[in-house]
Amino acid sequence: MLSIRHFAQATSAAVALFAAASVNAATFAAPVSLDFTLSTDILGFLGNAPIITPAGGATVSGTTISLPASNVTLGASTAADLYAATAGSFSIKTTSSAGVVTTLDLSNLSYNNATKALTATIKLNGVQASSGVALTTASALVSENFDAVLGTGLLQTANMFLTDGAATSLMGAMGLTAFQQLLIKPTLLATSFGTLAVDVTGSVAPAVPEPSTYALMGVGLVGIALAARRKKA
């Protein structure tokens, strides 16, 4: 027959197991920012004297655009599956040596660390050129203090590069001929677009308990009640 002591031990183990799992089931609350730093290479490719204009709550400092995250989720303290999206956007206005003005807009940005990919809508001079996975990176470095419980930490990607599809769409929007694209594409694909940092600060909102969670809590309360009754007896 199961004794009160054994029942309590089993209950404690179950509750502890759930508590450990719930740590990684957090949804981050603000403030979280996606800080995108443009590379000098891509700015040089686009043209001279770039003018970066932020929108949607984003801010700019030099060549770094900080975009407030509106949706950030994390299922592991390693940030392996970190997902962050932002309603912020920015545009890059450049002028070539020939005096041609080009405006590149990036909006609907989101980063998925599981795939190391940045999704975005890219417009060239007001016309949509690409939508979907725009940039990918080979790796991302997570700071040691990235914590799913405290909601703090910093993730920094390596150089991000245009995907083949995004590069092709962008060159097509530029009006380049097939031959010109053939010549330019290798260079464009090898040119770093920049790096991304996901800066997480502040607290996290606890996940809503699943039905099984309430069941475990009920078992725990029953165990406590039985133990208290036996002590009185």
N, C-alpha and C positions, 0 to 999 in steps of 0.2 A: 504493500500500500504506500502511496506517495505521501511522505511526511510534509508538514508545514515548512520545514527547513528546506527540503528538496524543491518544493513548489516555489518558495521564495527565490531560491538560487536560479531556478529555470526562468522565472519571471524577470529577474535582474539581468540575466544574460540576454534575454530576448529584447528587453528595453534598451540595453547597452548597444546591441547589434543595430537596432533601428536608429538610435541616436547617431551612431557612426555613419550610417548611410545617409541620414538627413543632412549631415554637414555639407555634402556635395550636391544637394538638391536646392541650391539657392538661386534666387533671381536678384540681380544687383539693383540697388536704388541709386539715383543720381547722387553725387556727380561722377560721371565717367566720361572720358573724352577720347576721341580718335585723333591722334596728332599725326598728320601726314606731312612729311618733309620732301619737297620736290628736289630732284637732283639737278645739279648744274648742267649735266649732259642733256637731259630732256628739255630744259629751258633753252639751251643753246640750239637744240634741234628745231624747236618751235620758232625761235627768232630772238631778236635782241630786246633789251629793256622790258622785261615782263612786268605786267601789272596784275597782281593777284587780288581779286575782290571776293570776300566771303559773304555768305548769305545764310539765312535760316538759323541764326544764333551762333554761327561759326565766327572765329576771330583769326587774324593772321599776324605773324611776327616774322619778318624776313621772308624766308621761303617755307615756313612751317605754318600749316593751317590746322587749327584746333577745332574739331567738330564735336558738339555735345551729343552723346549717345542717348537714344530714346529707347533702345531695347538691348539689354545685355543679359545673357544667360551663361551659366557655368555649371557643369555637372561633375567636374573633377578639380581638385586643388592644384593639379599640374597645369591647368588651363588647356589641356589637350583638345577639349571640345568648346572652347570659348567662342561665343558668337556675339557680335556687337554690330548694331545698325545705328544710323544717324539720319536725322531729317535735315541736317546742315548740308551745305553745298558750297562750291567755289568755282570761280572762273579765272582763266589765265588769258590775258590779252597781250599779244606780242606783235611786234612790227619787224618785218624782215629787212634786210639791207636794201631790198628793192622798194621798200615802202609799203609792202602788202601787210594789212592788219588782219590778224587771226585771233578769234576768241574761242577758247576751248572751255566747255562747261562740264563739270562732274557733279552728279547728284545721285540720290537714292543709293548711297554708299553703305555697304555692310561688309564685315570681315568675318570669315569662318576659319578658325585656327585648325580645325580638323582637316580641311582641304588646303590650308595655306593660300586662300584665294580672297581677293577683294572684288566684290560685285559692284557695278556702277552703271549709270546711264551717262553716256558721253555724247555731248553735242558739239558740233563744229559750226561756228557762226550761226547759232540758233537752230540748226537742223540736226536731228538725232542721227548720230553716226554708228552708235553701238549701244547695246543694252544686254547685260548679263555679266558673266565673269570677265573682268577687264584686266586684272593684274594678278600675278601669282608670285610666290616667293619660295625659295628652297628650304628656308628654315626660319624659326622664330625663337628668340631667347626670352625665357621667363625669369623674372627676378625671384630671389629666394623668398621674399616676403609676400609672394602672391598667395593669398589665403581666401578660401571660399567662405570661411566663417567671418573673418573681420572685413572682408571685402576690400582689401588693399593690395596693391602690387602694380607691376609694370611689365607689359609684354612688348618686345621690340622685334620687328621682323628684319630679315636681311634685305638686300636690294630687291625691289619688286619690278617685274618686267611685264610688258604687254603680252597678252596671249596672242596666238596666231590669228584667231578670228577678230579680235579687237584691232590688231594692227592692220589687217586687211581692210576692215570697215573704215578705219580712220583714213587710210591712204585713198580709199575710194571717195570718201567725203571731201578730200583735198583736191579731187579732180585729176589725180595722177593717172597716166596711161598704164596699161598692163606692163609695158616694157619698163617704165619708170618705177613701178611698184616692185618689179623683179630686181631692179638694181638697189633700191632703197630698203626693202624689207629686211634683209639680213642685219643691216646696221640698226634699224629701228627695234628689232627684236632683241638685239644685244645691248641696247641702251637702257640703263636703269632709269625707271620712272621716279623712283624715290624710295623712301622707307616709311613704315607705319609703326606707331607706338600706341598701344591701348593702355591708357593711364586710369587705373581704378582706385578711387578714394571714397571714403565714406562707409556707410553701413550696408548691410544686405537685408532684404525682406525675407523672412522665413517662408519656406514652401508651405502650401496648404496641405495638411495631413491627409493621407489616403485613408479609405475606409478601414484598411488593415491596421492602420496606425491607431485608430480609436479602439479597435479590438485588443491590441496589445496594451493600450492604456487601461482598458477595462480589466484585463487579466491582472495587471499590476495592482490595481486598486483592490481587487478581490483578494489577492495574496496578502496585501497589507491588512485588510479587514480581518481575515482569518488569523493572522499572526497576533493582532491586537486582542481578538476574542479569546484566543488560547492563553495569552498572557494574563488576562483578567481571571480566567478560570483557574 
